[in-house]
Amino acid sequence: MTDFLNSWEFNYIGIPILITLAKIIDVSLGTLRIILVSKGARKLAPVLGFIEVLIWIIAIGQVMKNLTNPINYIAYAFGFALGNYVGILIEQKLALGNVIIRIITRHDATELINYLQSNDIGVTVIPAEGTFGPVHLIFSVLKRSKIIQVIDIIKKFNPKAFYSIEDVRYVSGSFGALETHKRNYWKSFLIKKK
């Protein structure tokens, strides 16, 4: 085993691969930690921070022990870049938190509103005046995991509608999609499927 650890293959292939993997995990955890901090997750964010820094110390320690090998520098930078990418993918899959979607439509939005409401998506509708005449402002606070579903509904009923989506840090109370999501989440754990 000692011969392998001192071999050319381990120093020029094994260590760079380990550095890259460590940096991918480190930066991915860092991306998730930042997102959790912005969402106010006071318990999980510090745990991820601890693991992230521990992995960083291990990775940078290997680079510092092997300063004569420029491949380690490239492996470190490559792992950092891939870690950002992987972190973003993980965050998108988890779809943490809530968003507010604002829809502005010039056309009659009755069907769109009714369809959203019939799919447990709570909406607030405000008649308003736009640059070219009357419009409807439709607001909804929903789980990030529902964004694609809601965008598909908008495109189905009013493909020319303008919409914007913004992260929401805190929601007081809940209704519609938020409440249904909570009920279904806990129901799946409490009720055994036959």
N, C-alpha and C positions, 0 to 999 in steps of 0.2 A: 504494500500500500504506500509506503514511504517513497518507493521508486516512482510510482505513478504521480504522486503529488509534486515531485521534483522534476517530472518529465517535461519536455518541450511541449508536448500535446496539451498537458494540463495548463501550463503557464500561458500558452498562446491561443488555446481554444477553450478549455474548460473555465478558466477564471473569467475571460470576457463574457462567456455565456452566462455564468452565474451573476456577474455584475449587471448585465442587461436584464435578466429576470428579476433581480432584486430591485432594480430601479423601476421597472414596469409596475411591480407590486407597490413600491413606495409611492410613486407619483399617482397611481390609481387611487390608493387610499387617501392621498392628499387631496385629490379632486373631490372625492366623496366627503371628506372631512369639511372642506370649505363649504360645500353645498349644505351639509348638516348644520354647520355653524350659522349659515344664513337663514336656515329654517328654525333655528332655536333649539336644536336637539342637544341639550346640555349634558346628557349622560353618555350618548354614543360617540359624539365628536371627540372628547378627550381620549377615549379608548383607542379610536382610530389614530389619533395624533401620537399616542405612545408607541403603537406598533409601527407607524410610518417612520418616526425618528429612529427607532431601534434598527429597522431595515436600512435606513439611510446611513447610519453609523457603520454597519457591517459592509455596505457597498463601498463607501468612501474609504474605509479602512483597507479594503483589498486594492483599491486604486493607489492609495498612498504606499502600501507595501511593495507595489510593483510599478514604481514610477518610470522605470526604464522601458516599459512596454507601452508604446503609444496606442496599441489596439485597445487597451483598457479605457483610455480616454474616449475613443470612438464608441466603445460598448456602453460607457456611462451616458454619453449624449444620446445614443440610439435608444437606450432604455428609457431615458427621460421623455423623448419624443413619443415613443410607443405608449408609455404610461399615461400621457395626456389623452391620447386617442382612446385607449382602453377605458380610462376613467370616465370619459364622456359617454362611451357606449354603455357602460354599466349604469350610469346615472339615467340615461334615456330608458333603459330597460326597467329600472326600478320606478321611474316616474314619480318621484317623491313630491309631496306637497300639493298645494292648490293653486289654481290660476283663475284670473278673471278674464273672460272673453267679452269683448265689446263688438257688437255687430251693428253696422249702419246700412240700412237698406232703403232705397227710394221706392221700391215696389211694395205692394201689399204683402205684409209679412204674416198674415193670419195663419196660413198653412204651416209655415216654418215654426211659429210660436206654438201652435197646437201640437205639432209633431214633437218638438223638444219637450213640452210638458207631458205628453203621453209617454215619453221615454224617461220619465223621472228626472228631467233636467230642469231645475227651477230657473225661471227667467223673470226679469223685470223689464217692462217695456215703457219707453217714454216717447211720446210724439215730439218731434223737433223740426226745426227749419234748417235745411242745408243750403249750400250755395245755389243749387238749381231747383229748390222748392222743398216741399215737405218730405221728411224722412222718419224712419222709426229707429230709435236707439234701443238695442236689446242687450241687456247685461246678464251674465250668468257667472257664478262662482262654482267651479267644479274641480274634481281631482284631475291632476295632470294626465293620468292614464286614460281619461275620456276625451282628450283633445282631438285625436284623429277621428273618433266617432262623431263629435260635434261638427268638425270641419266638413266631413262627408255629408252630414245632414244639411248644412248651410249650402254646399254646392249643389245638392239635389234640389232644394226648393228655391234657392235664389243665388245662382252662380255668379252674379255680378255684385253681390253684397261685399262691402268692405268690412274686414274684421281685424282686430288686434288682440294679442294675448299677452298678459303680463303676470308675473309671479306674484303670489299673495303670501305674505309671511304669516299672518294670523287671521283667522275667521272666528267671529263671535257668533255662536249658535250655528245651526246648519239646517238646510232644507234641500229638497229635491235630490239631486245626484249624490250630494255629500252624505245625507242621511241614509239613503238607500244603500250606498257603498258600505257604510258602517254596519248596517243591519245584515247585509249579505255576508260580510266578512266574518262576523261573529256567529251567524247562523251556520256557516260552513263548518265551524269548529264544534258547535254545541249539538247539532243534529246529525246523527249518524245516517249515512245513506244506506238504503236497503239493497 
